[in-house]
């Protein structure tokens, strides 16, 4: 059950990427929202991991609790980068933003 949220998050991001390929503006909004959810869940996961480190509670993973914390932190940072990149992305069709907005 612990992996279920990972599958849901991956599905949201993949759907957002697919949608952005078909309809840039709508897909960009959905993808940004998906990355925002990923960042929120990731933040909560890191805070839980820090609490495990502080209390000495072992992680159920087959590696050390510190290693899990480092991996989660790197993935969280990558998610933030993806969110920022999504928000800054522009359509590649060669049309200006005004033309894209006017056509939708």
Jmol script that loads the backbone (N, CA, C; Angstrom):
load data "model"
ATOM      1  N   UNK A   1       0.810  -1.197   0.000  1.00  0.00           N
ATOM      2  CA  UNK A   1       0.000   0.000   0.000  1.00  0.00           C
ATOM      3  C   UNK A   1       0.858   1.267   0.000  1.00  0.00           C
ATOM      4  N   UNK A   2       2.066   1.171   0.504  1.00  0.00           N
ATOM      5  CA  UNK A   2       2.930   2.349   0.580  1.00  0.00           C
ATOM      6  C   UNK A   2       3.324   2.871  -0.796  1.00  0.00           C
ATOM      7  N   UNK A   3       3.292   2.032  -1.806  1.00  0.00           N
ATOM      8  CA  UNK A   3       3.661   2.471  -3.154  1.00  0.00           C
ATOM      9  C   UNK A   3       2.486   3.044  -3.927  1.00  0.00           C
ATOM     10  N   UNK A   4       1.261   2.905  -3.417  1.00  0.00           N
ATOM     11  CA  UNK A   4       0.079   3.345  -4.152  1.00  0.00           C
ATOM     12  C   UNK A   4       0.145   4.828  -4.499  1.00  0.00           C
ATOM     13  N   UNK A   5       0.546   5.664  -3.541  1.00  0.00           N
ATOM     14  CA  UNK A   5       0.617   7.098  -3.828  1.00  0.00           C
ATOM     15  C   UNK A   5       1.645   7.406  -4.906  1.00  0.00           C
ATOM     16  N   UNK A   6       2.716   6.644  -4.970  1.00  0.00           N
ATOM     17  CA  UNK A   6       3.717   6.842  -6.015  1.00  0.00           C
ATOM     18  C   UNK A   6       3.127   6.591  -7.395  1.00  0.00           C
ATOM     19  N   UNK A   7       2.301   5.566  -7.512  1.00  0.00           N
ATOM     20  CA  UNK A   7       1.656   5.269  -8.793  1.00  0.00           C
ATOM     21  C   UNK A   7       0.669   6.369  -9.182  1.00  0.00           C
ATOM     22  N   UNK A   8      -0.075   6.870  -8.224  1.00  0.00           N
ATOM     23  CA  UNK A   8      -1.028   7.951  -8.501  1.00  0.00           C
ATOM     24  C   UNK A   8      -0.281   9.207  -8.942  1.00  0.00           C
ATOM     25  N   UNK A   9       0.796   9.552  -8.250  1.00  0.00           N
ATOM     26  CA  UNK A   9       1.584  10.732  -8.612  1.00  0.00           C
ATOM     27  C   UNK A   9       2.179  10.580 -10.005  1.00  0.00           C
ATOM     28  N   UNK A  10       2.723   9.403 -10.292  1.00  0.00           N
ATOM     29  CA  UNK A  10       3.293   9.158 -11.620  1.00  0.00           C
ATOM     30  C   UNK A  10       2.221   9.268 -12.693  1.00  0.00           C
ATOM     31  N   UNK A  11       1.036   8.740 -12.425  1.00  0.00           N
ATOM     32  CA  UNK A  11      -0.059   8.809 -13.396  1.00  0.00           C
ATOM     33  C   UNK A  11      -0.456  10.264 -13.657  1.00  0.00           C
ATOM     34  N   UNK A  12      -0.526  11.092 -12.611  1.00  0.00           N
ATOM     35  CA  UNK A  12      -0.860  12.501 -12.788  1.00  0.00           C
ATOM     36  C   UNK A  12       0.162  13.220 -13.657  1.00  0.00           C
ATOM     37  N   UNK A  13       1.442  12.982 -13.383  1.00  0.00           N
ATOM     38  CA  UNK A  13       2.499  13.640 -14.151  1.00  0.00           C
ATOM     39  C   UNK A  13       2.504  13.149 -15.598  1.00  0.00           C
ATOM     40  N   UNK A  14       2.359  11.852 -15.796  1.00  0.00           N
ATOM     41  CA  UNK A  14       2.349  11.317 -17.164  1.00  0.00           C
ATOM     42  C   UNK A  14       1.144  11.830 -17.952  1.00  0.00           C
ATOM     43  N   UNK A  15      -0.022  11.888 -17.314  1.00  0.00           N
ATOM     44  CA  UNK A  15      -1.196  12.416 -17.997  1.00  0.00           C
ATOM     45  C   UNK A  15      -0.993  13.898 -18.342  1.00  0.00           C
ATOM     46  N   UNK A  16      -0.425  14.651 -17.416  1.00  0.00           N
ATOM     47  CA  UNK A  16      -0.145  16.066 -17.678  1.00  0.00           C
ATOM     48  C   UNK A  16       0.819  16.257 -18.833  1.00  0.00           C
ATOM     49  N   UNK A  17       1.846  15.430 -18.905  1.00  0.00           N
ATOM     50  CA  UNK A  17       2.808  15.515 -20.015  1.00  0.00           C
ATOM     51  C   UNK A  17       2.129  15.160 -21.326  1.00  0.00           C
ATOM     52  N   UNK A  18       1.307  14.127 -21.310  1.00  0.00           N
ATOM     53  CA  UNK A  18       0.583  13.731 -22.526  1.00  0.00           C
ATOM     54  C   UNK A  18      -0.353  14.853 -22.967  1.00  0.00           C
ATOM     55  N   UNK A  19      -1.081  15.426 -22.016  1.00  0.00           N
ATOM     56  CA  UNK A  19      -2.020  16.494 -22.316  1.00  0.00           C
ATOM     57  C   UNK A  19      -1.292  17.726 -22.855  1.00  0.00           C
ATOM     58  N   UNK A  20      -0.146  18.045 -22.295  1.00  0.00           N
ATOM     59  CA  UNK A  20       0.631  19.193 -22.759  1.00  0.00           C
ATOM     60  C   UNK A  20       1.092  18.995 -24.201  1.00  0.00           C
ATOM     61  N   UNK A  21       1.336  17.757 -24.594  1.00  0.00           N
ATOM     62  CA  UNK A  21       1.709  17.477 -25.975  1.00  0.00           C
ATOM     63  C   UNK A  21       0.555  17.677 -26.940  1.00  0.00           C
ATOM     64  N   UNK A  22      -0.668  17.551 -26.463  1.00  0.00           N
ATOM     65  CA  UNK A  22      -1.860  17.705 -27.307  1.00  0.00           C
ATOM     66  C   UNK A  22      -2.413  19.128 -27.259  1.00  0.00           C
ATOM     67  N   UNK A  23      -2.449  19.709 -26.077  1.00  0.00           N
ATOM     68  CA  UNK A  23      -2.982  21.062 -25.871  1.00  0.00           C
ATOM     69  C   UNK A  23      -2.076  21.732 -24.841  1.00  0.00           C
ATOM     70  N   UNK A  24      -1.149  22.542 -25.328  1.00  0.00           N
ATOM     71  CA  UNK A  24      -0.078  23.053 -24.463  1.00  0.00           C
ATOM     72  C   UNK A  24      -0.595  23.768 -23.226  1.00  0.00           C
ATOM     73  N   UNK A  25      -1.474  24.730 -23.411  1.00  0.00           N
ATOM     74  CA  UNK A  25      -1.923  25.547 -22.271  1.00  0.00           C
ATOM     75  C   UNK A  25      -2.649  24.706 -21.225  1.00  0.00           C
ATOM     76  N   UNK A  26      -3.603  23.927 -21.655  1.00  0.00           N
ATOM     77  CA  UNK A  26      -4.347  23.093 -20.702  1.00  0.00           C
ATOM     78  C   UNK A  26      -3.423  22.070 -20.053  1.00  0.00           C
ATOM     79  N   UNK A  27      -2.561  21.460 -20.868  1.00  0.00           N
ATOM     80  CA  UNK A  27      -1.625  20.482 -20.339  1.00  0.00           C
ATOM     81  C   UNK A  27      -0.631  21.094 -19.374  1.00  0.00           C
ATOM     82  N   UNK A  28      -0.186  22.300 -19.684  1.00  0.00           N
ATOM     83  CA  UNK A  28       0.756  22.976 -18.797  1.00  0.00           C
ATOM     84  C   UNK A  28       0.125  23.223 -17.435  1.00  0.00           C
ATOM     85  N   UNK A  29      -1.118  23.651 -17.429  1.00  0.00           N
ATOM     86  CA  UNK A  29      -1.816  23.880 -16.155  1.00  0.00           C
ATOM     87  C   UNK A  29      -1.950  22.583 -15.368  1.00  0.00           C
ATOM     88  N   UNK A  30      -2.369  21.519 -16.040  1.00  0.00           N
ATOM     89  CA  UNK A  30      -2.536  20.236 -15.356  1.00  0.00           C
ATOM     90  C   UNK A  30      -1.192  19.705 -14.867  1.00  0.00           C
ATOM     91  N   UNK A  31      -0.166  19.817 -15.714  1.00  0.00           N
ATOM     92  CA  UNK A  31       1.158  19.316 -15.340  1.00  0.00           C
ATOM     93  C   UNK A  31       1.736  20.103 -14.165  1.00  0.00           C
ATOM     94  N   UNK A  32       1.542  21.414 -14.166  1.00  0.00           N
ATOM     95  CA  UNK A  32       2.012  22.222 -13.033  1.00  0.00           C
ATOM     96  C   UNK A  32       1.297  21.811 -11.748  1.00  0.00           C
ATOM     97  N   UNK A  33      -0.007  21.571 -11.852  1.00  0.00           N
ATOM     98  CA  UNK A  33      -0.757  21.118 -10.679  1.00  0.00           C
ATOM     99  C   UNK A  33      -0.248  19.755 -10.211  1.00  0.00           C
ATOM    100  N   UNK A  34       0.018  18.861 -11.160  1.00  0.00           N
ATOM    101  CA  UNK A  34       0.527  17.529 -10.809  1.00  0.00           C
ATOM    102  C   UNK A  34       1.884  17.641 -10.105  1.00  0.00           C
ATOM    103  N   UNK A  35       2.776  18.471 -10.640  1.00  0.00           N
ATOM    104  CA  UNK A  35       4.083  18.644  -9.998  1.00  0.00           C
ATOM    105  C   UNK A  35       3.924  19.296  -8.630  1.00  0.00           C
ATOM    106  N   UNK A  36       2.948  20.191  -8.483  1.00  0.00           N
ATOM    107  CA  UNK A  36       2.682  20.790  -7.184  1.00  0.00           C
ATOM    108  C   UNK A  36       2.253  19.751  -6.159  1.00  0.00           C
ATOM    109  N   UNK A  37       1.397  18.825  -6.588  1.00  0.00           N
ATOM    110  CA  UNK A  37       0.974  17.740  -5.694  1.00  0.00           C
ATOM    111  C   UNK A  37       2.171  16.867  -5.338  1.00  0.00           C
ATOM    112  N   UNK A  38       2.998  16.549  -6.336  1.00  0.00           N
ATOM    113  CA  UNK A  38       4.202  15.740  -6.085  1.00  0.00           C
ATOM    114  C   UNK A  38       5.100  16.439  -5.066  1.00  0.00           C
ATOM    115  N   UNK A  39       5.282  17.745  -5.221  1.00  0.00           N
ATOM    116  CA  UNK A  39       6.123  18.488  -4.280  1.00  0.00           C
ATOM    117  C   UNK A  39       5.528  18.478  -2.874  1.00  0.00           C
ATOM    118  N   UNK A  40       4.217  18.633  -2.777  1.00  0.00           N
ATOM    119  CA  UNK A  40       3.566  18.606  -1.466  1.00  0.00           C
ATOM    120  C   UNK A  40       3.712  17.263  -0.777  1.00  0.00           C
ATOM    121  N   UNK A  41       3.484  16.197  -1.521  1.00  0.00           N
ATOM    122  CA  UNK A  41       3.630  14.849  -0.960  1.00  0.00           C
ATOM    123  C   UNK A  41       5.093  14.592  -0.601  1.00  0.00           C
ATOM    124  N   UNK A  42       5.988  15.047  -1.474  1.00  0.00           N
ATOM    125  CA  UNK A  42       7.421  14.860  -1.215  1.00  0.00           C
ATOM    126  C   UNK A  42       7.877  15.587   0.036  1.00  0.00           C
ATOM    127  N   UNK A  43       7.375  16.799   0.225  1.00  0.00           N
ATOM    128  CA  UNK A  43       7.721  17.561   1.427  1.00  0.00           C
ATOM    129  C   UNK A  43       7.271  16.813   2.680  1.00  0.00           C
ATOM    130  N   UNK A  44       6.044  16.327   2.657  1.00  0.00           N
ATOM    131  CA  UNK A  44       5.543  15.564   3.799  1.00  0.00           C
ATOM    132  C   UNK A  44       6.360  14.308   4.058  1.00  0.00           C
ATOM    133  N   UNK A  45       6.768  13.670   2.991  1.00  0.00           N
ATOM    134  CA  UNK A  45       7.567  12.455   3.118  1.00  0.00           C
ATOM    135  C   UNK A  45       8.945  12.750   3.723  1.00  0.00           C
ATOM    136  N   UNK A  46       9.539  13.853   3.288  1.00  0.00           N
ATOM    137  CA  UNK A  46      10.853  14.231   3.843  1.00  0.00           C
ATOM    138  C   UNK A  46      10.732  14.568   5.325  1.00  0.00           C
ATOM    139  N   UNK A  47       9.680  15.282   5.699  1.00  0.00           N
ATOM    140  CA  UNK A  47       9.495  15.629   7.109  1.00  0.00           C
ATOM    141  C   UNK A  47       9.298  14.367   7.958  1.00  0.00           C
ATOM    142  N   UNK A  48       8.560  13.399   7.441  1.00  0.00           N
ATOM    143  CA  UNK A  48       8.409  12.126   8.144  1.00  0.00           C
ATOM    144  C   UNK A  48       9.729  11.392   8.269  1.00  0.00           C
ATOM    145  N   UNK A  49      10.541  11.471   7.229  1.00  0.00           N
ATOM    146  CA  UNK A  49      11.852  10.819   7.249  1.00  0.00           C
ATOM    147  C   UNK A  49      12.779  11.479   8.269  1.00  0.00           C
ATOM    148  N   UNK A  50      12.719  12.800   8.351  1.00  0.00           N
ATOM    149  CA  UNK A  50      13.533  13.517   9.335  1.00  0.00           C
ATOM    150  C   UNK A  50      13.112  13.124  10.748  1.00  0.00           C
ATOM    151  N   UNK A  51      11.817  12.973  10.940  1.00  0.00           N
ATOM    152  CA  UNK A  51      11.330  12.531  12.257  1.00  0.00           C
ATOM    153  C   UNK A  51      11.859  11.130  12.578  1.00  0.00           C
ATOM    154  N   UNK A  52      11.870  10.245  11.585  1.00  0.00           N
ATOM    155  CA  UNK A  52      12.438   8.895  11.805  1.00  0.00           C
ATOM    156  C   UNK A  52      13.910   8.971  12.186  1.00  0.00           C
ATOM    157  N   UNK A  53      14.639   9.860  11.515  1.00  0.00           N
ATOM    158  CA  UNK A  53      16.061  10.026  11.837  1.00  0.00           C
ATOM    159  C   UNK A  53      16.239  10.503  13.271  1.00  0.00           C
ATOM    160  N   UNK A  54      15.417  11.454  13.681  1.00  0.00           N
ATOM    161  CA  UNK A  54      15.539  12.031  15.026  1.00  0.00           C
ATOM    162  C   UNK A  54      15.167  11.031  16.118  1.00  0.00           C
ATOM    163  N   UNK A  55      14.194  10.182  15.847  1.00  0.00           N
ATOM    164  CA  UNK A  55      13.755   9.221  16.868  1.00  0.00           C
ATOM    165  C   UNK A  55      14.507   7.901  16.800  1.00  0.00           C
ATOM    166  N   UNK A  56      15.301   7.722  15.756  1.00  0.00           N
ATOM    167  CA  UNK A  56      16.049   6.473  15.608  1.00  0.00           C
ATOM    168  C   UNK A  56      15.212   5.326  15.070  1.00  0.00           C
ATOM    169  N   UNK A  57      14.021   5.626  14.593  1.00  0.00           N
ATOM    170  CA  UNK A  57      13.151   4.587  14.033  1.00  0.00           C
ATOM    171  C   UNK A  57      13.717   4.116  12.701  1.00  0.00           C
ATOM    172  N   UNK A  58      13.888   2.823  12.525  1.00  0.00           N
ATOM    173  CA  UNK A  58      14.438   2.317  11.259  1.00  0.00           C
ATOM    174  C   UNK A  58      13.421   2.438  10.130  1.00  0.00           C
ATOM    175  N   UNK A  59      13.913   2.666   8.935  1.00  0.00           N
ATOM    176  CA  UNK A  59      13.053   2.728   7.756  1.00  0.00           C
ATOM    177  C   UNK A  59      12.818   1.300   7.261  1.00  0.00           C
ATOM    178  N   UNK A  60      11.637   1.007   6.740  1.00  0.00           N
ATOM    179  CA  UNK A  60      11.389  -0.350   6.250  1.00  0.00           C
ATOM    180  C   UNK A  60      12.176  -0.707   4.986  1.00  0.00           C
ATOM    181  N   UNK A  61      12.801   0.278   4.371  1.00  0.00           N
ATOM    182  CA  UNK A  61      13.601   0.015   3.168  1.00  0.00           C
ATOM    183  C   UNK A  61      14.848  -0.791   3.531  1.00  0.00           C
ATOM    184  N   UNK A  62      15.399  -1.518   2.556  1.00  0.00           N
ATOM    185  CA  UNK A  62      16.583  -2.330   2.837  1.00  0.00           C
ATOM    186  C   UNK A  62      17.889  -1.525   2.907  1.00  0.00           C
ATOM    187  N   UNK A  63      17.774  -0.193   2.978  1.00  0.00           N
ATOM    188  CA  UNK A  63      18.953   0.665   3.131  1.00  0.00           C
ATOM    189  C   UNK A  63      18.765   1.528   4.375  1.00  0.00           C
ATOM    190  N   UNK A  64      19.791   2.244   4.759  1.00  0.00           N
ATOM    191  CA  UNK A  64      19.728   3.032   5.991  1.00  0.00           C
ATOM    192  C   UNK A  64      18.698   4.157   5.898  1.00  0.00           C
ATOM    193  N   UNK A  65      18.217   4.588   7.033  1.00  0.00           N
ATOM    194  CA  UNK A  65      17.244   5.673   7.107  1.00  0.00           C
ATOM    195  C   UNK A  65      17.834   6.962   6.542  1.00  0.00           C
ATOM    196  N   UNK A  66      19.122   7.197   6.777  1.00  0.00           N
ATOM    197  CA  UNK A  66      19.787   8.374   6.234  1.00  0.00           C
ATOM    198  C   UNK A  66      19.835   8.312   4.704  1.00  0.00           C
ATOM    199  N   UNK A  67      20.127   7.146   4.153  1.00  0.00           N
ATOM    200  CA  UNK A  67      20.156   7.002   2.695  1.00  0.00           C
ATOM    201  C   UNK A  67      18.789   7.288   2.087  1.00  0.00           C
ATOM    202  N   UNK A  68      17.743   6.823   2.738  1.00  0.00           N
ATOM    203  CA  UNK A  68      16.383   7.081   2.256  1.00  0.00           C
ATOM    204  C   UNK A  68      16.110   8.588   2.304  1.00  0.00           C
ATOM    205  N   UNK A  69      16.542   9.254   3.365  1.00  0.00           N
ATOM    206  CA  UNK A  69      16.338  10.698   3.489  1.00  0.00           C
ATOM    207  C   UNK A  69      17.058  11.448   2.367  1.00  0.00           C
ATOM    208  N   UNK A  70      18.262  11.039   2.051  1.00  0.00           N
ATOM    209  CA  UNK A  70      19.022  11.684   0.973  1.00  0.00           C
ATOM    210  C   UNK A  70      18.317  11.474  -0.369  1.00  0.00           C
ATOM    211  N   UNK A  71      17.870  10.272  -0.640  1.00  0.00           N
ATOM    212  CA  UNK A  71      17.178   9.977  -1.895  1.00  0.00           C
ATOM    213  C   UNK A  71      15.900  10.797  -1.993  1.00  0.00           C
ATOM    214  N   UNK A  72      15.126  10.849  -0.923  1.00  0.00           N
ATOM    215  CA  UNK A  72      13.886  11.624  -0.937  1.00  0.00           C
ATOM    216  C   UNK A  72      14.165  13.107  -1.152  1.00  0.00           C
ATOM    217  N   UNK A  73      15.231  13.617  -0.560  1.00  0.00           N
ATOM    218  CA  UNK A  73      15.581  15.028  -0.722  1.00  0.00           C
ATOM    219  C   UNK A  73      15.972  15.329  -2.163  1.00  0.00           C
ATOM    220  N   UNK A  74      16.738  14.455  -2.784  1.00  0.00           N
ATOM    221  CA  UNK A  74      17.130  14.643  -4.183  1.00  0.00           C
ATOM    222  C   UNK A  74      15.894  14.601  -5.084  1.00  0.00           C
ATOM    223  N   UNK A  75      15.000  13.644  -4.855  1.00  0.00           N
ATOM    224  CA  UNK A  75      13.788  13.547  -5.657  1.00  0.00           C
ATOM    225  C   UNK A  75      12.892  14.771  -5.453  1.00  0.00           C
ATOM    226  N   UNK A  76      12.832  15.279  -4.232  1.00  0.00           N
ATOM    227  CA  UNK A  76      12.058  16.485  -3.956  1.00  0.00           C
ATOM    228  C   UNK A  76      12.643  17.675  -4.720  1.00  0.00           C
ATOM    229  N   UNK A  77      13.963  17.809  -4.703  1.00  0.00           N
ATOM    230  CA  UNK A  77      14.612  18.905  -5.428  1.00  0.00           C
ATOM    231  C   UNK A  77      14.335  18.803  -6.935  1.00  0.00           C
ATOM    232  N   UNK A  78      14.392  17.600  -7.483  1.00  0.00           N
ATOM    233  CA  UNK A  78      14.094  17.404  -8.901  1.00  0.00           C
ATOM    234  C   UNK A  78      12.636  17.745  -9.207  1.00  0.00           C
ATOM    235  N   UNK A  79      11.744  17.431  -8.293  1.00  0.00           N
ATOM    236  CA  UNK A  79      10.329  17.772  -8.478  1.00  0.00           C
ATOM    237  C   UNK A  79      10.127  19.286  -8.491  1.00  0.00           C
ATOM    238  N   UNK A  80      10.825  19.985  -7.615  1.00  0.00           N
ATOM    239  CA  UNK A  80      10.741  21.448  -7.611  1.00  0.00           C
ATOM    240  C   UNK A  80      11.271  22.033  -8.914  1.00  0.00           C
ATOM    241  N   UNK A  81      12.367  21.483  -9.404  1.00  0.00           N
ATOM    242  CA  UNK A  81      12.931  21.936 -10.682  1.00  0.00           C
ATOM    243  C   UNK A  81      11.930  21.686 -11.812  1.00  0.00           C
ATOM    244  N   UNK A  82      11.294  20.516 -11.794  1.00  0.00           N
ATOM    245  CA  UNK A  82      10.303  20.195 -12.829  1.00  0.00           C
ATOM    246  C   UNK A  82       9.113  21.143 -12.748  1.00  0.00           C
ATOM    247  N   UNK A  83       8.677  21.481 -11.543  1.00  0.00           N
ATOM    248  CA  UNK A  83       7.566  22.419 -11.382  1.00  0.00           C
ATOM    249  C   UNK A  83       7.931  23.783 -11.951  1.00  0.00           C
ATOM    250  N   UNK A  84       9.096  24.268 -11.614  1.00  0.00           N
ATOM    251  CA  UNK A  84       9.547  25.571 -12.118  1.00  0.00           C
ATOM    252  C   UNK A  84       9.673  25.543 -13.639  1.00  0.00           C
ATOM    253  N   UNK A  85      10.251  24.476 -14.180  1.00  0.00           N
ATOM    254  CA  UNK A  85      10.397  24.356 -15.638  1.00  0.00           C
ATOM    255  C   UNK A  85       9.035  24.317 -16.320  1.00  0.00           C
ATOM    256  N   UNK A  86       8.086  23.643 -15.716  1.00  0.00           N
ATOM    257  CA  UNK A  86       6.739  23.574 -16.286  1.00  0.00           C
ATOM    258  C   UNK A  86       6.085  24.950 -16.298  1.00  0.00           C
ATOM    259  N   UNK A  87       6.227  25.681 -15.212  1.00  0.00           N
ATOM    260  CA  UNK A  87       5.633  27.014 -15.132  1.00  0.00           C
ATOM    261  C   UNK A  87       6.279  27.999 -16.099  1.00  0.00           C
ATOM    262  N   UNK A  88       7.546  27.800 -16.400  1.00  0.00           N
ATOM    263  CA  UNK A  88       8.266  28.708 -17.297  1.00  0.00           C
ATOM    264  C   UNK A  88       8.187  28.305 -18.758  1.00  0.00           C
ATOM    265  N   UNK A  89       7.676  27.125 -19.038  1.00  0.00           N
ATOM    266  CA  UNK A  89       7.654  26.605 -20.410  1.00  0.00           C
ATOM    267  C   UNK A  89       6.780  27.475 -21.311  1.00  0.00           C
ATOM    268  N   UNK A  90       7.186  27.555 -22.557  1.00  0.00           N
ATOM    269  CA  UNK A  90       6.444  28.279 -23.591  1.00  0.00           C
ATOM    270  C   UNK A  90       6.173  27.318 -24.739  1.00  0.00           C
ATOM    271  N   UNK A  91       5.103  27.553 -25.489  1.00  0.00           N
ATOM    272  CA  UNK A  91       4.811  26.668 -26.627  1.00  0.00           C
ATOM    273  C   UNK A  91       5.935  26.720 -27.652  1.00  0.00           C
ATOM    274  N   UNK A  92       6.200  25.608 -28.293  1.00  0.00           N
ATOM    275  CA  UNK A  92       7.283  25.535 -29.274  1.00  0.00           C
ATOM    276  C   UNK A  92       6.773  25.608 -30.704  1.00  0.00           C
ATOM    277  N   UNK A  93       5.525  25.977 -30.905  1.00  0.00           N
ATOM    278  CA  UNK A  93       4.940  25.999 -32.237  1.00  0.00           C
ATOM    279  C   UNK A  93       5.418  27.171 -33.076  1.00  0.00           C
ATOM    280  N   UNK A  94       6.167  28.083 -32.474  1.00  0.00           N
ATOM    281  CA  UNK A  94       6.628  29.242 -33.211  1.00  0.00           C
ATOM    282  C   UNK A  94       5.647  30.401 -33.130  1.00  0.00           C
ATOM    283  N   UNK A  95       4.457  30.157 -32.565  1.00  0.00           N
ATOM    284  CA  UNK A  95       3.474  31.220 -32.399  1.00  0.00           C
ATOM    285  C   UNK A  95       3.776  31.995 -31.127  1.00  0.00           C
ATOM    286  N   UNK A  96       3.394  33.267 -31.141  1.00  0.00           N
ATOM    287  CA  UNK A  96       3.571  34.063 -29.933  1.00  0.00           C
ATOM    288  C   UNK A  96       2.507  33.670 -28.915  1.00  0.00           C
ATOM    289  N   UNK A  97       2.704  34.086 -27.667  1.00  0.00           N
ATOM    290  CA  UNK A  97       1.716  33.794 -26.618  1.00  0.00           C
ATOM    291  C   UNK A  97       0.358  34.404 -26.967  1.00  0.00           C
ATOM    292  N   UNK A  98       0.363  35.580 -27.568  1.00  0.00           N
ATOM    293  CA  UNK A  98      -0.897  36.233 -27.934  1.00  0.00           C
ATOM    294  C   UNK A  98      -1.647  35.416 -28.978  1.00  0.00           C
ATOM    295  N   UNK A  99      -0.916  34.884 -29.955  1.00  0.00           N
ATOM    296  CA  UNK A  99      -1.562  34.059 -30.988  1.00  0.00           C
ATOM    297  C   UNK A  99      -2.121  32.767 -30.405  1.00  0.00           C
ATOM    298  N   UNK A 100      -1.356  32.151 -29.509  1.00  0.00           N
ATOM    299  CA  UNK A 100      -1.811  30.916 -28.889  1.00  0.00           C
ATOM    300  C   UNK A 100      -3.052  31.171 -28.051  1.00  0.00           C
ATOM    301  N   UNK A 101      -3.036  32.264 -27.280  1.00  0.00           N
ATOM    302  CA  UNK A 101      -4.183  32.601 -26.426  1.00  0.00           C
ATOM    303  C   UNK A 101      -5.402  32.955 -27.287  1.00  0.00           C
ATOM    304  N   UNK A 102      -5.202  33.707 -28.358  1.00  0.00           N
ATOM    305  CA  UNK A 102      -6.291  34.113 -29.223  1.00  0.00           C
ATOM    306  C   UNK A 102      -6.948  32.915 -29.906  1.00  0.00           C
ATOM    307  N   UNK A 103      -6.161  31.896 -30.251  1.00  0.00           N
ATOM    308  CA  UNK A 103      -6.685  30.718 -30.941  1.00  0.00           C
ATOM    309  C   UNK A 103      -7.418  29.766 -30.021  1.00  0.00           C
ATOM    310  N   UNK A 104      -7.303  29.940 -28.708  1.00  0.00           N
ATOM    311  CA  UNK A 104      -7.959  29.033 -27.763  1.00  0.00           C
ATOM    312  C   UNK A 104      -9.141  29.666 -27.209  1.00  0.00           C
TER     313      UNK A 104
END
end "model"
wireframe off; spacefill off
backbone 0.3
color backbone group
